[in-house]
């Protein structure tokens, strides 16, 4: 089941960082850049398809393939993705990659199948 709200949320974040264009329509830049890492993260995020929390303090936010997080963690990850887009668009690859790494770490820990 495709979670259209989560896809829309990430699409808006990616679109804002890409000057209003959908992320899938954007050409991929050189390997290893923050744009490539953001595209990979967007793909992973969309595949997990977390249901956005109905309230920030929601205890359980479920996604596909055994991923479970909290409402607070979901909102924190969305904020880190937005910060990564801002940093990447201003050319600060190091900061963007730090934000991406934070999200990836949380996503890795959110997968109960791997724990």
C-alpha positions in Angstrom: 0.0 0.0 0.0 1.5 3.3 -1.1 1.5 6.0 1.5 0.7 9.1 -0.5 1.1 11.5 2.4 4.6 10.4 3.1 5.5 10.5 -0.6 3.9 13.9 -0.9 5.9 15.2 2.1 9.2 14.0 0.7 8.3 15.2 -2.7 7.6 18.7 -1.3 10.9 18.7 0.5 12.8 17.5 -2.5 10.9 19.8 -4.8 11.7 22.8 -2.6 15.4 22.0 -2.6 15.4 21.5 -6.3 13.9 24.9 -7.1 10.3 23.6 -7.3 10.9 20.7 -9.6 10.1 17.1 -8.7 13.2 15.2 -7.5 12.6 12.4 -10.1 12.9 14.9 -12.9 16.2 16.2 -11.7 19.4 15.0 -13.4 21.8 13.2 -11.0 25.1 15.0 -10.5 28.5 13.5 -9.9 28.8 10.3 -7.9 29.4 10.9 -4.2 27.7 14.3 -4.1 25.0 15.3 -1.7 22.4 15.3 -4.5 23.1 11.6 -5.2 22.9 10.8 -1.5 19.6 12.7 -1.2 18.2 10.9 -4.2 19.1 7.6 -2.7 17.6 8.6 0.7 14.4 9.8 -1.0 14.1 6.4 -2.7 14.6 4.5 0.6 12.2 6.8 2.4 9.5 6.3 -0.2 10.1 2.5 -0.1 9.7 2.5 3.7 6.5 4.6 3.3 6.1 5.6 7.0 2.5 6.8 7.7 2.9 10.4 8.9 2.0 10.7 12.5 -1.4 12.1 13.3 0.2 13.9 16.3 3.8 14.7 17.1 3.8 12.6 20.2 2.5 9.5 18.5 4.2 6.5 20.0 4.4 4.2 17.0 4.7 5.2 13.3 4.9 2.1 11.1 6.4 1.7 7.7 7.0 -1.2 5.3 9.5 -4.1 5.8 9.5 -4.0 9.6 10.4 -0.3 10.0 8.9 1.3 13.1 9.7 4.7 14.6 7.9 7.3 16.8 6.1 10.5 15.7 8.9 12.6 17.2 11.6 10.6 15.3 9.6 10.8 12.0 9.4 14.6 12.4 13.1 14.8 13.4 14.0 12.8 10.2 11.9 15.0 8.0 13.6 18.1 9.5 17.0 16.6 8.9 16.1 15.9 5.3 15.0 19.5 4.8 18.2 20.7 6.4 20.2 18.4 4.1 18.4 19.9 1.1 19.2 23.4 2.2 22.8 22.7 2.8 23.2 20.8 -0.4 21.6 23.6 -2.4 24.0 26.1 -1.0 27.0 23.9 -1.8 27.7 22.7 1.8 28.1 19.0 1.0 29.7 18.2 4.3 26.7 19.5 6.3 24.2 17.8 4.0 26.0 14.5 4.3 26.0 14.8 8.1 22.2 15.3 8.0 21.8 12.4 5.7 23.9 10.2 7.9 21.8 11.0 10.9 18.6 10.0 9.0 20.2 6.8 7.7 21.3 5.8 11.2 17.8 6.3 12.5 16.3 4.3 9.6 18.8 1.5 10.2 17.8 1.3 13.8 14.1 1.6 12.9 14.2 -1.7 11.0 13.0 -4.3 13.5 13.8 -7.1 11.1 17.5 -6.4 11.4 17.6 -6.1 15.2 
